[in-house]
Structures are given as structure tokens and as C-alpha cells.
């Protein structure tokens, strides 16, 4: 019991302390060996790493903001090393400085944006090299929680690679046009024979890691389903309703039949976490509305899953292997979450105090996290 509580608290602590989840790095390889790299990080992390205090409610002088931006630029630039064939190629001066939302005005609201993004540009050296692009990031080594960077590589405006790396690890990709075209071709290969099988396996992995370990909001929703009852039948029926629902909207959204904007979907996903957590506390018995709630929120989660697949760019002719593979990966991730939760609570599930000491506090914590995300996503911060 203590082990499970510690894991949950650590997870929620990460959610509240670092709402961005990971630092994100977007690499766009362009014709004629040009490359742009954009770093997108949470401003609270930058402020903490630089030991700075800045309030969005207190006006600041232009000189103060410029000095702050220089510090942020220097910090991020120093912690990103990009080489091509072992030669550094990024220009030392960023193409764009720290950006703010809305109208650009010289006050502290510009510097105190929720996220900071810097874009660097460079050109790989001419010659017959392999064009081996290496990216090493040491963003926020000061923290023990946020130690991951998500790296996405785009070629011809299509995502060809996405990986997560930790501190002191290097991401490598051959950035020659031939190699990137080959990757693009594999993504667009018709889903038949060996190619279809390989595509199916690739998207199983994509779906699984979207739940474990990176889909914290989906993990909490599934845990909300798990803690509703100590009996397996209600759990099985809820998970089935959720699976059927998200499969419907996932397919429809990818086929272009129906979709909702992320600005609406993401807050609804967060609110679904709030609702299932509170239902666990206030309703001990299964009601017909419970199945309806789970099914409706499953429809919403399906549109969230569709956004992930659309980011990858579904291969031409390989729609069904990719869609089915992703769905299988998502289900395996959900089953893993439930299996882990069951193993951690199996000895206490039938105790008379299980509901009061375990279900209530855990469900309230789940709802609190969902409410935090809902407010954050509605306000766009």
C-alpha cells in the first residue's frame, strides 16, 4: 500500500510541478542541407533553473526583459549540442528570441509566458559525409523530475522519427536526403505483406508508449475506472465501453468524417478525469449513467488519440495496419496500467477499510490533477 501511494504521489508531484511533461525539440531538415531546431520548454522550469523570480503582474523595464531573454537564450543554447558528421553547425545566434503570446509589449507578461521557444538554424557542411545528425540535450540537469526531452524530426513537412531521450544521451539520425526519403517511403508503403506487418508492429509501439509512460492523463483516467469497484466485472464493462468509444472516434477522425479542435478536446479529457474520480467517491454502486459517462468520455479520448496519429502522418495505403496497430498498443498500455494497479492493491482490495483509506484519497488526488489540467488547458497556459 505504501509503495502504491508513493508511486502515485510521485506521479502527481511531477504533474503539478512540471505541467509541460517533457521538453520538446523539433528538428526540421530542409533542402540543401539546411536544418532548423526549435526548443520548446516550460517557463517555470527556466525561471527555476536560472534562480530568477519574475511576476507577470509586475511591470518590468525593457532593459530587464531583454536581459532576461538573453539569459534564457544563453541557458538553452548552452544545453543543446547539435553536430553533423561530428562538426557543429548551428549558428550561435538564435533566429528568434523568447516569444510571448498575444501582442508583443515590453512588460513582464512577455517574459513570463507559459512556454519559451527558441529556434536555431544552421547548414550542414558540404561534402560526401553521411550527414549523421547528432543531438545531445542536457536541459534542466538541476531537476530530478523533468529529465526527458521529446525529439521529433520532420522531413518534407512529415514526421519521420520521434523519440524520447534522457540527460546525457544522444539522439542520432542520418539526415541525408536519400535516407530521409527512404524513411518517408517506408511510412507511405502500402500496408501489405511484410511492409504491412512491420507497420502494424511499429504503431503498436507508438500506441503503447502514448499510454505508458507518457500518457499521464490517460493513465489517471484508466486508474479512475480501476478504483470504482473491487469486482472485476464492472471494471471489464467500463474498459470495454471506453475501448469501443475511443475506437469509434479514432477511426472517424482519421478518416476525416468527424473531429473537434484540440483546444476543446484537451480540456474535455482533463474534465473526464475529474468526473470519474469524483464518481468513485460519491457513488458506490454502478448506475446506468456511469456507462454513459465512460462511453462519452471514451469518444473524447479517441479524438485525442487521433491527434497523436495525425502528428505521425498516416502512411498512404497503410491506414488500417497503422490504425489497428495503434489501437492494439493503446489497449496493451491500458491493460498494463490496470495490471500494475491490481498487483499493488490485491492484498487490500477486500479489506473493509479499502474504500475509505485507498479509493477515496486516490480518487480525490486523481480528480485534483484533472481539475488542474482542465483549468490550465482552458486558460491556454
C-alpha positions as CSV (number, residue, x, y, z in Angstrom):
1,X,0.0,0.0,0.0
2,X,2.8,2.4,0.9
3,X,4.5,1.5,-2.4
4,X,1.4,2.4,-4.4
5,X,0.8,5.6,-2.5
6,X,4.4,6.7,-3.1
7,X,4.3,6.0,-6.8
8,X,1.0,7.9,-7.2
9,X,2.3,10.9,-5.2
10,X,5.5,10.9,-7.2
11,X,3.5,10.9,-10.4
12,X,1.1,13.6,-9.3
13,X,4.0,15.7,-8.0
14,X,5.5,15.5,-11.5
15,X,2.2,16.5,-13.0
16,X,1.8,19.6,-10.8
17,X,5.5,20.7,-10.7
18,X,6.1,20.3,-14.4
19,X,2.8,20.6,-16.4
20,X,4.6,20.5,-19.7
21,X,5.6,16.9,-19.0
22,X,8.7,17.0,-21.2
23,X,10.9,19.4,-23.0
24,X,10.2,19.3,-26.8
25,X,12.7,19.6,-29.6
26,X,11.5,19.9,-33.2
27,X,14.1,19.2,-35.9
28,X,13.2,20.2,-39.5
29,X,15.6,19.0,-42.1
30,X,15.2,21.2,-45.2
31,X,16.5,21.1,-48.8
32,X,20.1,22.0,-49.5
33,X,21.3,20.5,-46.1
34,X,19.6,23.3,-44.0
35,X,18.3,22.4,-40.6
36,X,16.2,24.3,-38.0
37,X,15.9,23.2,-34.4
38,X,13.2,24.6,-32.1
39,X,13.4,24.0,-28.3
40,X,10.1,24.4,-26.5
41,X,10.3,24.4,-22.7
42,X,8.2,25.4,-19.7
43,X,8.9,28.9,-18.5
44,X,8.7,27.9,-14.8
45,X,11.5,25.4,-15.4
46,X,13.6,28.1,-16.9
47,X,13.0,30.5,-14.0
48,X,13.9,27.8,-11.5
49,X,17.0,26.7,-13.3
50,X,18.2,30.3,-13.6
51,X,17.2,31.1,-10.0
52,X,15.1,34.0,-11.2
53,X,11.9,35.5,-9.8
54,X,9.6,37.3,-12.3
55,X,6.0,38.1,-11.8
56,X,3.6,38.6,-14.7
57,X,1.7,41.1,-12.7
58,X,4.5,43.5,-12.0
59,X,5.6,45.8,-14.9
60,X,9.2,45.5,-16.0
61,X,11.6,47.8,-17.9
62,X,12.5,47.0,-21.5
63,X,16.1,46.5,-20.4
64,X,15.1,44.0,-17.7
65,X,13.1,41.9,-20.2
66,X,16.0,42.0,-22.7
67,X,18.4,40.9,-20.1
68,X,16.1,38.1,-19.1
69,X,15.7,36.9,-22.7
70,X,19.5,36.9,-23.1
71,X,19.8,34.7,-20.0
72,X,17.2,32.3,-21.3
73,X,18.7,32.2,-24.7
74,X,22.1,31.5,-23.3
75,X,20.9,28.8,-21.0
76,X,19.0,26.9,-23.7
77,X,21.7,27.3,-26.3
78,X,24.4,26.1,-24.0
79,X,22.4,22.9,-23.3
80,X,21.7,21.8,-26.8
81,X,24.6,20.4,-28.9
82,X,23.9,19.6,-32.5
83,X,26.5,18.2,-34.8
84,X,26.5,16.8,-38.4
85,X,29.3,14.3,-39.1
86,X,30.8,15.4,-35.8
87,X,31.0,19.0,-36.8
88,X,28.9,21.6,-35.0
89,X,26.7,23.5,-37.4
90,X,24.1,25.5,-35.6
91,X,24.5,29.2,-35.7
92,X,25.4,30.7,-32.3
93,X,22.7,33.3,-32.6
94,X,19.1,32.2,-32.5
95,X,16.8,33.1,-35.4
96,X,14.0,34.1,-32.9
97,X,14.2,35.0,-29.3
98,X,11.9,34.1,-26.5
99,X,8.4,34.5,-27.7
100,X,5.3,35.7,-25.9
101,X,1.7,35.2,-26.6
102,X,-0.6,37.9,-28.0
103,X,0.6,41.4,-28.7
104,X,4.3,41.8,-28.1
105,X,4.6,44.5,-25.5
106,X,7.6,45.3,-23.3
107,X,6.2,44.2,-19.9
108,X,6.8,41.2,-17.8
109,X,3.9,39.2,-19.3
110,X,6.1,38.7,-22.4
111,X,8.9,37.1,-20.4
112,X,6.5,35.2,-18.1
113,X,4.9,33.2,-20.9
114,X,4.0,29.6,-20.1
115,X,6.4,28.2,-22.6
116,X,9.6,29.5,-24.1
117,X,10.6,28.6,-27.7
118,X,13.9,29.3,-29.4
119,X,14.6,28.5,-33.0
120,X,18.2,27.9,-34.2
121,X,19.2,27.4,-37.8
122,X,22.3,26.0,-39.5
123,X,23.6,24.3,-42.6
124,X,25.5,21.0,-42.7
125,X,29.0,21.2,-44.2
126,X,29.2,20.3,-48.0
127,X,30.9,17.1,-48.9
128,X,30.3,13.4,-49.1
129,X,29.7,12.7,-45.4
130,X,26.9,10.5,-44.1
131,X,25.1,13.5,-42.8
132,X,24.9,11.9,-39.4
133,X,22.9,14.3,-37.3
134,X,23.5,14.1,-33.5
135,X,21.5,15.9,-30.9
136,X,22.6,15.9,-27.3
137,X,20.5,17.8,-24.8
138,X,21.1,18.5,-21.1
139,X,18.1,20.6,-20.4
140,X,17.4,21.1,-16.7
141,X,20.0,18.8,-15.1
142,X,19.2,20.7,-12.0
143,X,15.9,18.8,-11.7
144,X,15.3,15.2,-10.8
145,X,11.7,15.2,-12.1
146,X,11.9,16.6,-15.7
147,X,14.8,14.7,-17.2
148,X,13.3,13.8,-20.6
149,X,13.3,15.5,-24.0
150,X,11.0,14.6,-26.8
151,X,12.7,14.9,-30.2
152,X,10.6,15.0,-33.4
153,X,12.3,15.0,-36.8
154,X,10.4,16.3,-39.8
155,X,11.3,15.8,-43.5
156,X,9.2,17.3,-46.3
157,X,6.8,18.5,-43.6
158,X,6.2,14.9,-42.4
159,X,7.1,13.4,-39.0
160,X,9.6,10.7,-39.8
161,X,11.0,10.0,-36.3
162,X,10.1,10.7,-32.7
163,X,12.0,9.5,-29.7
164,X,12.5,10.4,-26.0
165,X,15.9,10.8,-24.6
166,X,17.2,11.4,-21.1
167,X,20.1,13.6,-19.8
168,X,23.5,12.8,-21.2
169,X,22.0,10.7,-24.0
170,X,22.4,11.4,-27.7
171,X,19.8,11.1,-30.5
172,X,21.2,10.1,-33.9
173,X,19.7,10.1,-37.3
174,X,21.1,10.1,-40.8
175,X,19.9,13.3,-42.3
176,X,20.8,12.8,-46.0
177,X,18.0,13.3,-48.5
178,X,18.2,9.7,-49.6
179,X,18.0,8.3,-46.1
180,X,15.1,10.6,-45.1
181,X,13.3,9.8,-48.4
182,X,13.6,6.1,-47.6
183,X,12.1,6.7,-44.1
184,X,9.3,8.6,-45.7
185,X,8.8,5.9,-48.2
186,X,8.5,3.2,-45.5
187,X,5.8,5.3,-43.8
188,X,3.9,5.5,-47.1
189,X,4.4,1.9,-48.1
190,X,1.1,0.2,-48.8
191,X,0.1,-2.0,-45.8
192,X,0.5,-5.4,-47.4
193,X,2.8,-8.3,-46.8
194,X,5.9,-7.8,-44.8
195,X,5.6,-4.0,-45.0
196,X,2.1,-4.0,-43.5
197,X,3.3,-6.3,-40.7
198,X,6.2,-4.1,-39.9
199,X,3.9,-1.0,-40.0
200,X,1.5,-2.8,-37.7
201,X,4.3,-3.6,-35.2
202,X,5.6,0.0,-35.3
203,X,2.3,1.5,-34.5
204,X,1.7,-0.9,-31.6
205,X,4.8,0.6,-30.1
206,X,3.6,4.1,-30.8
207,X,0.2,3.4,-29.2
208,X,1.7,1.7,-26.1
209,X,4.2,4.4,-25.3
210,X,1.5,7.0,-25.7
211,X,-0.1,5.4,-22.7
212,X,3.0,4.2,-20.8
213,X,4.9,6.1,-19.8
214,X,3.9,9.4,-21.5
215,X,0.1,9.5,-21.4
216,X,-0.3,10.6,-17.8
217,X,-3.8,12.0,-18.3
218,X,-4.9,8.7,-19.9
219,X,-3.3,6.7,-17.1
220,X,-5.2,8.7,-14.5
221,X,-8.5,8.1,-16.4
222,X,-7.9,4.4,-16.5
223,X,-7.0,4.4,-12.8
224,X,-10.2,6.2,-12.2
225,X,-12.0,3.3,-13.8
226,X,-10.0,0.8,-11.8
227,X,-10.8,2.2,-8.4
228,X,-14.5,2.3,-9.0
229,X,-15.2,-1.2,-7.8
230,X,-13.3,-4.1,-6.2
231,X,-15.1,-6.5,-8.6
232,X,-13.7,-7.3,-12.0
233,X,-17.0,-7.4,-13.9
234,X,-17.8,-3.6,-13.5
235,X,-14.2,-2.8,-14.4
236,X,-14.3,-5.1,-17.5
237,X,-17.5,-3.5,-18.7
238,X,-16.2,0.1,-18.2
239,X,-13.0,-0.6,-20.0
240,X,-14.9,-2.3,-22.8
241,X,-17.2,0.8,-23.1
242,X,-14.2,3.1,-23.1
243,X,-12.4,1.0,-25.7
244,X,-15.4,0.8,-28.1
245,X,-16.0,4.5,-27.8
246,X,-12.4,5.7,-28.4
247,X,-12.0,3.2,-31.3
248,X,-15.1,4.8,-33.0
249,X,-13.9,8.4,-32.8
250,X,-10.3,7.5,-33.5
251,X,-11.3,5.9,-36.8
252,X,-13.8,8.6,-37.8
253,X,-11.4,11.4,-37.0
254,X,-8.6,9.8,-39.0
255,X,-11.0,9.2,-42.0
256,X,-11.9,12.9,-41.8
257,X,-15.5,12.2,-41.0
258,X,-15.6,14.0,-37.7
259,X,-13.2,15.8,-35.5
260,X,-13.0,18.5,-32.8
261,X,-10.2,21.1,-32.3
262,X,-7.5,20.2,-29.7
263,X,-8.5,23.4,-27.8
264,X,-11.8,21.7,-27.0
265,X,-10.6,18.0,-26.8
266,X,-7.8,18.5,-24.3
267,X,-9.8,20.3,-21.6
268,X,-12.6,17.7,-22.0
269,X,-10.1,14.9,-21.5
270,X,-9.0,16.6,-18.3
271,X,-12.6,17.1,-17.1
272,X,-13.2,13.4,-17.8
273,X,-10.6,12.6,-15.2
274,X,-12.3,14.9,-12.7
275,X,-15.7,13.3,-13.2
276,X,-14.6,9.6,-12.9
277,X,-12.6,10.4,-9.8
278,X,-15.5,12.2,-8.1
279,X,-17.9,9.4,-9.1
280,X,-15.7,6.9,-7.3
281,X,-16.1,8.9,-4.1
282,X,-19.8,9.7,-4.1
283,X,-21.3,6.7,-5.9
284,X,-20.6,3.2,-4.5
285,X,-22.9,1.3,-6.8
286,X,-22.9,1.0,-10.6
287,X,-25.5,3.3,-12.2
288,X,-26.6,3.4,-15.8
289,X,-25.2,6.9,-16.1
290,X,-21.7,5.5,-15.3
291,X,-21.6,3.5,-18.5
292,X,-22.9,6.6,-20.5
293,X,-20.2,8.8,-18.9
294,X,-17.4,6.4,-19.6
295,X,-18.6,5.9,-23.2
296,X,-19.0,9.6,-23.9
297,X,-15.5,10.4,-22.4
298,X,-14.2,7.5,-24.4
299,X,-15.4,9.3,-27.6
300,X,-13.4,12.3,-26.4
301,X,-10.3,10.4,-25.7
302,X,-10.5,8.8,-29.1
303,X,-10.2,12.3,-30.7
304,X,-7.1,12.9,-28.6
305,X,-5.6,9.6,-29.8
306,X,-6.3,10.7,-33.4
307,X,-4.2,13.8,-32.9
308,X,-1.2,11.7,-32.0
309,X,-1.6,9.6,-35.1
310,X,-2.1,12.6,-37.3
311,X,1.2,14.1,-36.0
312,X,2.9,11.0,-37.3
313,X,1.3,11.2,-40.7
314,X,-0.5,8.0,-41.6
315,X,1.2,6.2,-44.5
316,X,-0.6,6.1,-47.8
317,X,-2.1,2.7,-48.3
318,X,-1.1,1.6,-44.8
319,X,-4.1,3.2,-43.0
320,X,-5.5,0.0,-41.5
321,X,-2.3,-1.6,-40.2
322,X,-1.3,1.7,-38.6
323,X,-4.8,2.3,-37.1
324,X,-5.3,-1.2,-35.8
325,X,-1.7,-1.4,-34.5
326,X,-2.0,1.9,-32.7
327,X,-5.3,0.8,-31.1
328,X,-3.8,-2.5,-30.0
329,X,-0.8,-0.6,-28.5
330,X,-3.2,1.7,-26.6
331,X,-5.2,-1.3,-25.2
332,X,-2.0,-3.1,-24.2
333,X,-0.9,0.1,-22.4
334,X,-4.3,0.3,-20.6
335,X,-4.1,-3.3,-19.6
336,X,-0.6,-2.8,-18.2
337,X,-1.8,0.1,-16.1
338,X,-4.7,-2.0,-14.7
339,X,-2.4,-5.0,-14.1
340,X,0.1,-2.9,-12.2
341,X,-2.6,-1.2,-10.1
342,X,-4.1,-4.6,-9.3
343,X,-0.7,-6.1,-8.2
344,X,-0.2,-3.1,-5.9
345,X,-3.6,-3.3,-4.3
346,X,-4.5,-7.0,-4.5
347,X,-3.9,-7.7,-0.8
348,X,-6.1,-4.8,0.4
349,X,-9.0,-4.8,-2.2
350,X,-11.3,-6.9,0.0
351,X,-10.5,-5.1,3.3
352,X,-13.3,-3.2,5.0
353,X,-11.1,-0.1,5.1
354,X,-10.1,-0.2,1.4
355,X,-12.7,2.3,0.2
356,X,-12.1,4.9,2.9
357,X,-8.3,4.7,3.1
358,X,-7.4,3.9,-0.5
359,X,-10.2,4.6,-3.0
360,X,-11.3,8.0,-1.6
361,X,-7.9,9.7,-1.2
362,X,-6.5,8.3,-4.5
363,X,-9.7,9.2,-6.4
364,X,-9.6,12.7,-5.0
365,X,-6.0,13.1,-6.0
366,X,-6.9,11.9,-9.5
367,X,-9.7,14.5,-9.7
368,X,-7.4,17.2,-8.4
369,X,-4.9,16.5,-11.1
370,X,-7.6,16.5,-13.7
371,X,-9.0,19.8,-12.5
372,X,-5.6,21.4,-12.5
373,X,-5.1,20.3,-16.1
374,X,-8.6,21.4,-17.1
375,X,-8.0,24.9,-15.8
376,X,-4.6,25.1,-17.4
377,X,-5.9,23.9,-20.8
378,X,-9.0,26.1,-20.8
379,X,-6.9,29.2,-20.0
380,X,-4.3,28.1,-22.5
381,X,-1.4,28.3,-20.1
